[in-house]
Amino acid sequence: MTQQFDLFVANGVASAKVTGSSAMRHRSPAALSEDDMVRHLQETGRYRVLKKLEPRSVTAAARPGFPLNGVILDTETTGLNHRKDEIIEIGAVAFTFDEAGNIVGVYSGLQQPDISIPPEITRLTGITDEMVTGQMIDVDQLGSIVEPADLVIAHNAGFDRPFCEAFSAIFVGKAWACSICEIDWAARGFEGTKLGYLIGQAGYFHEGHRAVDDCFALLEVLVQGGREPGRTPFAELYAASQRSRVRIFAENSPFDMKDNLKARGYRWSDGSDGRSKSWWIELAEDAREDELRYLRLEIYRWEDADRPVKRLTAFDRFKA
């Protein structure tokens, strides 16, 4: 005999009951404060409540004891190629820090591109041709936030930095950090690195994909910390930005070794981005000798093989 369930009667709206403490059950909904309602839902074990992220307030002056300046930056563009696509929006939130500090400036600006905004970009960002008509990013105002920055942070700096440097010289020569690849989010209990995942698991929701809103969302995630006590994601990111890395190029590697290199984490450069036409990998500086030994023994099979190595700091990482 089969058994049929009516989801709308047996387990649904008609039979739904809210359980909780006896004191809570005897109070009318109108008498519950917002905190009471949230706590009551969470205590049932069946709900997870997300709070709308409210942007932090901007302070008039930096607080003493936070001597460094940072900027969280986000761009919206007409496409993925910084050589031909254009920025249509920049958002920037400035803050002071030692390991975390005050917000001291905010900028958000739209810019009309030379082409019509592709429909897929409008679907993703909500930015339409009508919104950007006649708009231009105020480079002077943006520069007043960016130029004092000791560190520029982007959630995918490998994308944002090339666009920004192509857009204005105010970004050239800055130290950059990437909040995707320079923080071990998995170790902090996060299930993904997309900003939407991070902000949701931190207990918030926000209006995503507009540049300055994403900046505030990222700031909130960076200063909170997930499940790892005692050290914020921002502290981890800042420490990572201070460490040098190396990029090793496996130039002229044997063709039949390409699968081995790919499996080890090497990426292919076709030479169009200004790098050598070769497989390459980026590593912590202290892993350099072990990697060169691997190349000599496993790839080239020649003990004297000496491959090109480029040392990278925050000033030249994430460039095009």
Secondary structure as GFF3:
##gff-version 3
##sequence-region A 1 320
A	DSSP	three_ten_helix	13	15	.	.	.	ID=ss1
A	DSSP	alpha_helix	22	25	.	.	.	ID=ss2
A	DSSP	three_ten_helix	29	31	.	.	.	ID=ss3
A	DSSP	alpha_helix	34	43	.	.	.	ID=ss4
A	DSSP	beta_strand	51	52	.	.	.	ID=ss5
A	DSSP	beta_strand	68	77	.	.	.	ID=ss6
A	DSSP	beta_strand	87	97	.	.	.	ID=ss7
A	DSSP	beta_strand	103	110	.	.	.	ID=ss8
A	DSSP	alpha_helix	119	125	.	.	.	ID=ss9
A	DSSP	alpha_helix	129	132	.	.	.	ID=ss10
A	DSSP	alpha_helix	139	146	.	.	.	ID=ss11
A	DSSP	beta_strand	151	154	.	.	.	ID=ss12
A	DSSP	alpha_helix	157	167	.	.	.	ID=ss13
A	DSSP	three_ten_helix	169	171	.	.	.	ID=ss14
A	DSSP	beta_strand	176	178	.	.	.	ID=ss15
A	DSSP	three_ten_helix	186	188	.	.	.	ID=ss16
A	DSSP	alpha_helix	195	201	.	.	.	ID=ss17
A	DSSP	beta_strand	204	205	.	.	.	ID=ss18
A	DSSP	alpha_helix	211	224	.	.	.	ID=ss19
A	DSSP	alpha_helix	233	241	.	.	.	ID=ss20
A	DSSP	beta_strand	245	250	.	.	.	ID=ss21
A	DSSP	three_ten_helix	255	257	.	.	.	ID=ss22
A	DSSP	alpha_helix	258	264	.	.	.	ID=ss23
A	DSSP	beta_strand	267	269	.	.	.	ID=ss24
A	DSSP	beta_strand	278	284	.	.	.	ID=ss25
A	DSSP	three_ten_helix	285	287	.	.	.	ID=ss26
A	DSSP	alpha_helix	288	294	.	.	.	ID=ss27
A	DSSP	pi_helix	295	300	.	.	.	ID=ss28
A	DSSP	beta_strand	309	312	.	.	.	ID=ss29
###
